[in-house]
Amino acid sequence: MMKIALTKLKRFAADEGGATAIEYALIGSLLSIVIIGAIGALNGSMTGIYEEIQRYIQPALEGSPMPDEE
């Protein structure tokens, strides 16, 4: 009985499956932090681009002349 318990304890100590899962979780969380940071940094520049697009779409929807035609 003691020999079986000792064998199972050695096998449990040698198992690295849990450590691998933790490493993947850390990599995934770091990647998500980087992606969220990049999106936050691009937010200001993207706002300007969308405002420029809206400047042309809004008159087209209303049927009025384009900003360059005024």
N, C-alpha and C positions, 0 to 999 in steps of 0.2 A: 504494500500500500504506500509506504513512504517513497519507494523507488518511482512509482507512477506519479506521485505529486511532484517529486523533484524533476522528473522528465518534463512534465507539463510546465513547471516554473521556468526551466531553461528554454523551452520552446517559446514561451510567452516573452521572455526577456530578449530573445533573438529576433522576434517579429518586428519588422520595420514598417508595416502597413499603415499604422496610425501616424507615424512620423511623416510619411509621404503625403497622406491626406492633409495634414496640417501645413506642410510646405505648399501644396497646391492652393489651399485656402488663403495663405498669406500672399502668394503671387497674385491670385485673383483679386484680393482686396486692394493690393497696391496698384494694380492695373486700373481698377475702378476709380481710385483716388486720382490717378493721373488723368483719366478720361474726363472726370468731373471738373478737374482744374482746367483742362484745355477748353472745355465747353464754356466755362466761366470766363476765361480770358478772351475767347472769341465773341462773346455776347455783345460787347460794345461795338465792335467793327461790323458785326452782322446786322445790327440795328440800323446803321447808316445805309447799308446795301438795301435792306427791305424798305426803308423810307424812300429811297431813290426809285425803286420799282413801283411803289405805291403812287409816286408822283406821276407816273406815266399810265398806270392802270386806272386810277380814279377818273381822270377826264375821259378815257375811252368808254368806261361804263356809263358815264353821264351824257356822253355824246357831245361834249364840249371840246374845243381845240386842245391839242397837246401843248405842254409847257413850252416847247421850242417854237411853236407856231404862233404864239401870242405876241 
